[in-house]
């Protein structure tokens, strides 16, 4: 049976294209803040190659914003950056676990390759399709590949365009970092249960920033906020039980 007449290949291709088509509006919004990140990366001293490698290999918007805030050419706090970005991306472990029904039939190398593209938007859209009984690896990869192209391409364009912006404050780009994080934060809001971990993270980060030099406030805030969130979830589970 040839590739052209293989129904499984045809179905996978259709799912891939469906994922790309449905993800297009989200990809446009990703490109918007990808451009901002690219400009800010240039202002932070990152080269075009460094921007291309980070966006292509790390492929994690929130983590890259965190890393950018800690980026100091010549004296990079590598350990702090790794720990901070790992904390931010812990949620991806849980997301990947919920996708097991979708990728469980794949060999481990292929399943891991598919998981590279998992992030909030792709996961949410794929899980909606799973709930309808239509989720597939093809759909996941369609959303993921388009997301990767949008993010990697827009950050690189932003970095190249940023070379021509001499005064970022003139265009409000000095506030872009804060504004983007506020948008990401609001997008993660799930309800009143988030108040406690958010308050703990904010208070511990502010206190650490005042008492400890450097960017340790990011790590401390992330760890204590995550711990508080875990405790809240455990308490809620006990009440439900």
PyMOL commands that set and color helices and strands:
alter all, ss='L'
color gray80, all
select helices_A, chain A and resi 3-5+7-43+48-58+61-69+78-88+90-98+100-103+108-115+120-131+137-162+168-171+176-188+194-211+216-240
alter helices_A, ss='H'
color red, helices_A
deselect
rebuild
show_as cartoon
